[in-house]
Amino acid sequence: MVLYRGYTIYTIPIQLTNGLWNAEARVRRVRSGEEPYIDVVNCRKPTADAAETAALVVAERWVHRRETESA
C-alpha cells in the first residue's frame, strides 16, 4: 500500500502460466466513499516486485491525469 497525493494505491501481483508476472493496481481516494479505480497492468515482468513497480507507475500516472482533468 502506498499513499500518493491523497490516494491509496494497492498493487497485487498476478502470476501468469508462463512464469511471468502482471499486477493489478487499485486506486482509491483517502476517506472517500467512491468505488476504487481498478486496472490490470499487462507488463509481463520476470518478478512480482517488478510487476508491482510497473503497476505503481501506471497508478500514479492515473492520479496525475485525474487531477489535471479536474483542475
C-alpha positions in Angstrom: 0.0 0.0 0.0 1.2 3.5 -0.9 -0.2 6.9 -0.1 0.1 9.2 -3.0 -1.4 12.7 -3.3 -4.5 11.9 -1.3 -5.0 8.5 -2.8 -4.3 5.0 -1.5 -2.7 2.7 -4.1 -2.6 -1.1 -3.7 -0.7 -3.3 -6.1 -1.4 -7.1 -6.3 0.9 -9.3 -8.3 -0.7 -11.9 -10.6 1.4 -14.8 -11.8 0.9 -15.9 -15.4 1.1 -19.5 -16.6 4.4 -18.9 -18.4 6.2 -17.8 -15.2 6.0 -14.1 -15.9 4.1 -11.6 -13.7 1.4 -8.9 -14.3 -0.1 -6.8 -11.5 -3.4 -5.3 -10.5 -3.5 -1.7 -9.4 -6.3 -0.4 -7.1 -6.6 3.4 -6.5 -8.9 4.9 -4.0 -9.2 8.5 -2.7 -8.4 8.6 1.0 -11.6 9.0 3.2 -13.9 8.7 0.2 -16.9 6.5 -0.4 -16.1 6.3 -4.2 -15.5 3.0 -5.8 -11.9 2.3 -6.4 -10.3 2.6 -9.8 -9.0 -0.9 -10.7 -6.8 -1.8 -13.6 -4.8 -4.9 -14.5 -1.4 -3.8 -15.8 -0.2 -6.2 -18.5 3.5 -5.8 -18.1 4.8 -9.4 -18.2 7.7 -8.8 -15.9 10.1 -11.5 -14.7 9.4 -11.0 -10.9 6.5 -10.0 -8.8 8.4 -6.9 -7.4 9.0 -5.6 -11.0 5.3 -6.1 -11.9 4.2 -4.3 -8.7 6.6 -1.4 -9.5 5.1 -1.1 -13.1 1.6 -1.1 -11.7 2.5 1.6 -9.2 3.8 3.8 -12.0 0.6 3.3 -14.0 -1.5 4.2 -10.9 0.5 7.4 -10.3 0.0 8.4 -13.9 -3.7 7.8 -13.5 -3.8 10.1 -10.4 -2.0 12.8 -12.3 -4.4 12.6 -15.3 -7.4 12.7 -12.9 -6.1 15.8 -11.1 -5.3 17.5 -14.4 -8.8 16.9 -15.7 -10.5 18.2 -12.6 -8.4 21.4 -12.4 
